[in-house]
Amino acid sequence: MNKTDFEPHVRYTVTLRDEKEKLRAANIYVLKLHSDGMVVRMTERDGILRKLKFENVICIVKKTPVAKTAHYSTPEAVLDEKNWKNRTEIQHYGSSPSAGK
């Protein structure tokens, strides 16, 4: 997969290759696209933001656009590509205006 296959503020159900080279199902919410990967929130896991490389995504099973009122609110500085050069995770609490948070 590559950058053109993804869009920010969209939920995806994907098959991805984990650190142990096993195929796993995952539900992700894409926050920002970078040149070598994307910043995502795993929607069925904790609130950690992760950098996911495009080549680790094997296929997209389902794509669900998210209404603007339900976008996760995350500061742009946290999502900036220079902050992710040497990181794979950042703990950040994000909320959705529609959730009342």
Backbone as a printed PyTorch tensor [residue, N CA C, xyz], in Angstrom:
tensor([[[  0.8510,  -1.1650,   0.0000],
         [  0.0000,   0.0000,   0.0000],
         [  0.9020,   1.2340,   0.0000]],

        [[  0.3240,   2.3520,  -0.4080],
         [  1.0830,   3.5970,  -0.3930],
         [  0.1980,   4.7540,   0.0640]],

        [[  0.7740,   5.9480,   0.0680],
         [  0.1150,   7.1310,   0.6130],
         [ -1.2160,   7.4440,  -0.0770]],

        [[ -1.3220,   7.1690,  -1.3590],
         [ -2.5340,   7.5070,  -2.1050],
         [ -3.7280,   6.6210,  -1.7430]],

        [[ -3.4760,   5.5300,  -1.0280],
         [ -4.5490,   4.6190,  -0.6240],
         [ -5.2870,   5.0760,   0.6340]],

        [[ -4.7620,   6.1060,   1.3070],
         [ -5.3170,   6.5340,   2.5880],
         [ -5.6810,   8.0130,   2.5830]],

        [[ -6.5960,   8.3780,   3.4860],
         [ -7.0210,   9.7620,   3.6790],
         [ -7.0880,  10.0420,   5.1730]],

        [[ -6.7930,  11.2830,   5.5920],
         [ -6.9480,  11.6190,   7.0090],
         [ -8.4200,  11.6470,   7.4220]],

        [[ -8.6650,  11.4050,   8.6830],
         [ -9.9920,  11.4360,   9.3040],
         [-10.9500,  10.4350,   8.6640]],

        [[-10.4040,   9.2510,   8.4210],
         [-11.1880,   8.1280,   7.9030],
         [-10.8470,   6.9090,   8.7600]],

        [[-11.8520,   6.1190,   9.0770],
         [-11.6340,   4.8650,   9.8010],
         [-11.4430,   3.7460,   8.7790]],

        [[-10.4490,   2.9120,   9.0480],
         [-10.1610,   1.7860,   8.1750],
         [-10.1220,   0.5010,   9.0000]],

        [[-10.6240,  -0.5520,   8.4240],
         [-10.3680,  -1.8880,   8.9270],
         [ -9.3540,  -2.4730,   7.9600]],

        [[ -8.2070,  -2.8770,   8.4850],
         [ -7.1000,  -3.3000,   7.6310],
         [ -6.5110,  -4.6180,   8.1080]],

        [[ -5.7460,  -5.2260,   7.2240],
         [ -4.8850,  -6.3350,   7.5890],
         [ -3.4760,  -5.7820,   7.5590]],

        [[ -2.7550,  -5.9430,   8.6700],
         [ -1.3880,  -5.4170,   8.6920],
         [ -0.4230,  -6.4560,   9.2200]],

        [[  0.8390,  -6.2170,   8.9040],
         [  1.9110,  -7.1020,   9.3330],
         [  2.5170,  -6.5030,  10.5990]],

        [[  2.5310,  -7.2840,  11.6910],
         [  3.0660,  -6.7800,  12.9580],
         [  4.5890,  -6.9410,  13.0190]],

        [[  5.1640,  -6.6220,  14.2010],
         [  6.6210,  -6.6790,  14.3810],
         [  7.1840,  -8.0860,  14.2180]],

        [[  6.3510,  -9.0940,  14.4730],
         [  6.7780, -10.4910,  14.3600],
         [  6.4280, -11.0960,  13.0050]],

        [[  6.0790, -10.2230,  12.0410],
         [  5.7540, -10.6340,  10.6700],
         [  4.4580, -11.4340,  10.5600]],

        [[  3.6090, -11.3700,  11.5770],
         [  2.3130, -12.0540,  11.5140],
         [  1.2590, -11.0920,  10.9990]],

        [[  0.2710, -11.6320,  10.2940],
         [ -0.8240, -10.8170,   9.7890],
         [ -1.8800, -10.6490,  10.8770]],

        [[ -2.3070,  -9.4120,  11.0680],
         [ -3.2760,  -9.0820,  12.1080],
         [ -4.3580,  -8.1800,  11.5370]],

        [[ -5.5620,  -8.2970,  12.0570],
         [ -6.6380,  -7.3660,  11.7200],
         [ -6.5230,  -6.1750,  12.6610]],

        [[ -6.8270,  -4.9880,  12.1590],
         [ -6.7650,  -3.7910,  12.9970],
         [ -7.7810,  -2.7770,  12.5060]],

        [[ -8.3000,  -2.0070,  13.4530],
         [ -9.1740,  -0.8840,  13.1390],
         [ -8.3850,   0.3780,  13.4500]],

        [[ -8.2150,   1.2320,  12.4470],
         [ -7.4070,   2.4320,  12.6330],
         [ -8.1910,   3.6750,  12.2370]],

        [[ -7.8260,   4.7810,  12.8580],
         [ -8.3430,   6.0990,  12.5040],
         [ -7.1250,   6.8960,  12.0770]],

        [[ -7.0680,   7.3120,  10.8120],
         [ -5.9090,   8.0260,  10.2810],
         [ -6.0120,   9.5000,  10.6430]],

        [[ -4.9760,   9.9880,  11.3330],
         [ -4.9320,  11.3890,  11.7220],
         [ -4.1330,  12.2340,  10.7400]],

        [[ -2.9930,  11.7160,  10.2770],
         [ -2.1220,  12.5010,   9.3950],
         [ -1.2920,  11.5650,   8.5300]],

        [[ -1.0930,  11.9570,   7.2830],
         [ -0.2450,  11.2020,   6.3680],
         [  1.1160,  11.8720,   6.2820]],

        [[  2.1700,  11.0760,   6.3910],
         [  3.5380,  11.5540,   6.2110],
         [  4.1080,  10.8960,   4.9670]],

        [[  5.3270,  11.2450,   4.6050],
         [  5.9200,  10.6940,   3.3920],
         [  6.2050,   9.1920,   3.5200]],

        [[  6.5600,   8.7160,   4.7170],
         [  6.9310,   7.3140,   4.8820],
         [  5.9270,   6.4890,   5.7000]],

        [[  4.8700,   7.1270,   6.1620],
         [  3.8770,   6.4100,   6.9540],
         [  2.7540,   7.3390,   7.3740]],

        [[  1.9470,   6.8820,   8.3100],
         [  0.8230,   7.6960,   8.7630],
         [  0.7020,   7.6030,  10.2820]],

        [[  0.1790,   8.6650,  10.8720],
         [ -0.0940,   8.6810,  12.3050],
         [ -1.5270,   8.2190,  12.4770]],

        [[ -1.6870,   7.1570,  13.2670],
         [ -3.0080,   6.5580,  13.4420],
         [ -3.3030,   6.3390,  14.9190]],

        [[ -4.5780,   6.1910,  15.1970],
         [ -5.0440,   5.7450,  16.5060],
         [ -5.7040,   4.3940,  16.2620]],

        [[ -5.2720,   3.3750,  17.0040],
         [ -5.9050,   2.0630,  16.9270],
         [ -7.2080,   2.1590,  17.6990]],

        [[ -8.3320,   2.0970,  17.0260],
         [ -9.6130,   2.3780,  17.6720],
         [-10.0600,   1.2970,  18.6490]],

        [[ -9.5380,   0.0850,  18.5340],
         [ -9.9500,  -0.9580,  19.4690],
         [ -8.9410,  -1.1380,  20.6040]],

        [[ -7.9290,  -0.2760,  20.6630],
         [ -6.8970,  -0.3840,  21.6940],
         [ -6.8540,   0.8770,  22.5460]],

        [[ -5.6880,   1.0970,  23.1470],
         [ -5.4680,   2.2540,  24.0150],
         [ -5.4320,   3.5640,  23.2160]],

        [[ -5.2060,   4.6720,  23.8800],
         [ -5.2050,   5.9820,  23.2330],
         [ -3.8640,   6.4040,  22.6630]],

        [[ -2.9560,   5.4650,  22.4750],
         [ -1.6260,   5.7960,  21.9650],
         [ -1.6950,   6.0740,  20.4680]],

        [[ -1.0420,   7.1610,  20.0550],
         [ -0.9020,   7.4550,  18.6280],
         [  0.3020,   6.6760,  18.1290]],

        [[  0.1630,   6.0520,  16.9880],
         [  1.2410,   5.2260,  16.4380],
         [  1.5680,   5.6510,  15.0190]],

        [[  2.8290,   5.4690,  14.6690],
         [  3.2310,   5.6740,  13.2800],
         [  3.1950,   4.3080,  12.6080]],

        [[  2.4190,   4.2120,  11.5590],
         [  2.2450,   2.9570,  10.8400],
         [  2.7860,   3.1460,   9.4310]],

        [[  3.7290,   2.3240,   9.0580],
         [  4.3090,   2.4160,   7.7110],
         [  3.3230,   1.8640,   6.6910]],

        [[  3.2820,   2.5060,   5.5440],
         [  2.3470,   2.0870,   4.4970],
         [  2.5820,   0.6380,   4.0730]],

        [[  3.8510,   0.2240,   4.0000],
         [  4.1380,  -1.1360,   3.5310],
         [  3.7180,  -2.2100,   4.5360]],

        [[  3.4380,  -1.8430,   5.7880],
         [  2.9570,  -2.8180,   6.7730],
         [  1.4690,  -3.1140,   6.6220]],

        [[  0.7710,  -2.3030,   5.8660],
         [ -0.6500,  -2.5510,   5.6090],
         [ -0.7600,  -3.4320,   4.3660]],

        [[ -1.3230,  -4.6000,   4.5390],
         [ -1.4310,  -5.5660,   3.4380],
         [ -2.6570,  -5.2760,   2.5770]],

        [[ -3.8020,  -5.0180,   3.2120],
         [ -5.0040,  -4.6900,   2.4510],
         [ -5.9870,  -3.9020,   3.3050]],

        [[ -6.8280,  -3.1600,   2.6210],
         [ -7.9030,  -2.4210,   3.2690],
         [ -9.1740,  -3.2490,   3.1150]],

        [[ -9.7980,  -3.5770,   4.2330],
         [-11.0140,  -4.3750,   4.2110],
         [-12.2430,  -3.4780,   4.1370]],

        [[-12.2090,  -2.3760,   4.9120],
         [-13.3580,  -1.4810,   4.9740],
         [-12.8730,  -0.0570,   5.1920]],

        [[-13.5510,   0.8850,   4.5610],
         [-13.2210,   2.3050,   4.6740],
         [-14.4920,   3.0520,   5.0820]],

        [[-14.4200,   3.8230,   6.1830],
         [-15.5810,   4.5490,   6.6740],
         [-15.2140,   6.0100,   6.9310]],

        [[-15.6860,   6.9360,   6.0830],
         [-15.4260,   8.3610,   6.3420],
         [-16.0670,   8.7870,   7.6600]],

        [[-15.4310,   9.7260,   8.3410],
         [-15.9150,  10.2070,   9.6340],
         [-16.4270,  11.6330,   9.4560]],

        [[-17.6220,  11.9020,   9.9770],
         [-18.1960,  13.2440,   9.8920],
         [-17.2890,  14.2410,  10.5970]],

        [[-17.2670,  15.4650,  10.0850],
         [-16.3940,  16.4970,  10.6390],
         [-16.6520,  16.7170,  12.1320]],

        [[-17.8740,  16.5650,  12.5750],
         [-18.2060,  16.7580,  13.9840],
         [-17.6740,  15.6390,  14.8710]],

        [[-17.2370,  14.5340,  14.2830],
         [-16.7320,  13.3990,  15.0550],
         [-15.2250,  13.1990,  14.9100]],

        [[-14.5040,  14.1390,  14.2780],
         [-13.0500,  14.0250,  14.1390],
         [-12.3850,  14.0780,  15.5020]],

        [[-11.3380,  13.2770,  15.6850],
         [-10.5410,  13.3550,  16.8980],
         [ -9.7580,  14.6600,  16.8860]],

        [[ -9.7520,  15.3450,  18.0010],
         [ -9.0480,  16.6140,  18.1280],
         [ -7.6360,  16.3490,  18.6400]],

        [[ -6.6510,  16.6130,  17.8040],
         [ -5.2510,  16.4210,  18.1630],
         [ -4.4750,  17.6290,  17.6580]],

        [[ -3.6500,  18.2620,  18.5140],
         [ -2.8890,  19.4340,  18.0760],
         [ -1.9950,  19.1200,  16.8800]],

        [[ -1.9280,  20.0320,  15.9530],
         [ -1.1280,  19.8510,  14.7420],
         [  0.3520,  19.6410,  15.0730]],

        [[  0.8400,  20.2780,  16.1380],
         [  2.2450,  20.1200,  16.5310],
         [  2.5730,  18.6710,  16.8970]],

        [[  1.6200,  17.9650,  17.4790],
         [  1.8270,  16.5550,  17.8350],
         [  1.9160,  15.7030,  16.5740]],

        [[  1.1980,  16.0860,  15.5410],
         [  1.1410,  15.3010,  14.3100],
         [  2.2360,  15.6610,  13.3060]],

        [[  3.0000,  16.7130,  13.5590],
         [  4.0220,  17.1850,  12.6330],
         [  5.0520,  16.0960,  12.3390]],

        [[  5.4380,  15.9940,  11.0850],
         [  6.3410,  14.9280,  10.6440],
         [  7.6830,  14.9470,  11.3690]],

        [[  8.2130,  16.1240,  11.6880],
         [  9.5210,  16.1850,  12.3680],
         [  9.4660,  15.5730,  13.7700]],

        [[  8.3020,  15.5950,  14.4110],
         [  8.1620,  14.9640,  15.7200],
         [  8.1380,  13.4470,  15.6490]],

        [[  7.9120,  12.8940,  14.4690],
         [  7.7870,  11.4480,  14.2950],
         [  9.0020,  10.8070,  13.6370]],

        [[ 10.0700,  11.5710,  13.3890],
         [ 11.2520,  11.0140,  12.7180],
         [ 11.8390,   9.8170,  13.4620]],

        [[ 11.9680,   9.9130,  14.7850],
         [ 12.5980,   8.8550,  15.5760],
         [ 11.6330,   8.1950,  16.5480]],

        [[ 10.3340,   8.2980,  16.2970],
         [  9.3310,   7.7280,  17.1990],
         [  8.4050,   6.7730,  16.4610]],

        [[  7.8380,   5.8860,  17.2320],
         [  6.7990,   5.0180,  16.6830],
         [  5.4990,   5.1860,  17.4570]],

        [[  5.5780,   5.7840,  18.6770],
         [  4.3880,   5.9690,  19.5020],
         [  4.4610,   7.2760,  20.2860]],

        [[  3.2890,   7.8530,  20.5500],
         [  3.1590,   8.9960,  21.4480],
         [  1.8530,   8.8040,  22.2070]],

        [[  1.9160,   8.9190,  23.5240],
         [  0.7010,   8.8430,  24.3340],
         [  0.0250,  10.2090,  24.2910]],

        [[ -1.1960,  10.2570,  23.7940],
         [ -1.9360,  11.5160,  23.7250],
         [ -3.4170,  11.2190,  23.8460]],

        [[ -4.0860,  11.9790,  24.6940],
         [ -5.5180,  11.8080,  24.8360],
         [ -6.2120,  12.6990,  23.8170]],

        [[ -6.9810,  12.1310,  22.9410],
         [ -7.7540,  12.8910,  21.9630],
         [ -9.2210,  12.6340,  22.1750]],

        [[-10.0240,  13.5870,  21.8050],
         [-11.4600,  13.4050,  22.0000],
         [-12.2110,  13.8720,  20.7680]],

        [[-13.4520,  13.5200,  20.7310],
         [-14.3290,  13.9120,  19.6520],
         [-15.3810,  14.8910,  20.2000]],

        [[-15.6260,  16.0070,  19.5260],
         [-16.6480,  16.9380,  20.0080],
         [-18.0220,  16.2990,  20.1610]],

        [[-18.3150,  15.3250,  19.3320],
         [-19.6320,  14.6870,  19.4230],
         [-19.7420,  13.7990,  20.6620]],

        [[-18.6070,  13.4570,  21.2640],
         [-18.6230,  12.6340,  22.4670],
         [-18.7400,  13.4840,  23.7210]],

        [[-18.7900,  14.8030,  23.5640],
         [-18.9360,  15.6920,  24.6990],
         [-17.6780,  15.8710,  25.5090]],

        [[-16.5290,  15.6380,  24.8810],
         [-15.2520,  15.7440,  25.6070],
         [-14.4120,  16.8620,  25.0480]]])
